[in-house]
Amino acid sequence: MINIETTRLVLSPLQQQHWPLFLRLHTEAQIVALCFDVPPQDIIRQKFAARLQPWTPQSNNWLGLVVTDKVTGAELGVTGFVLKDGVAEVGYLFLPEFYGKGYAAESLQGLIDWASATQQVNRYQAVVTAGNTASEKVLTKCGFVLKRIAPNAHNIGGKYFADHIYQLQVQR
């Protein structure tokens, strides 16, 4: 079983009991405002069920991990990646009460360190909606570099946004 530890955090596989966290992360306006429109609950359930599937480097599944505070046991958010042609596309969502505390960057760096060391992944990508500066700061803190901008790539609330595509190459 995957269990990634950082200084303050534990990243462990998403389980059925994490449904309330997953639902909140996909429906709360402050969280999704610069990510996506709130999907219908049946779509969120399908996404959740897909994240519960066992992950292997050969699967097309996302590796879905819950980020938990080591001391308090509080569930802070989720992170993970999906491998496509040897590139790990990373993603993360955190609860607003934990914004600005460095948890997203710490968990992302822990995930990258683990994947590079144990799964031999050395290429990473992330897509961020234009205007989501907090997420872009997380990526740059972890060494990602903006590689290109795809204009009008994403529609949120009837408005089109550019996607910022970030990449990271880890040297082995």
Disulfide bonds with the S-S distance in Angstrom:
none
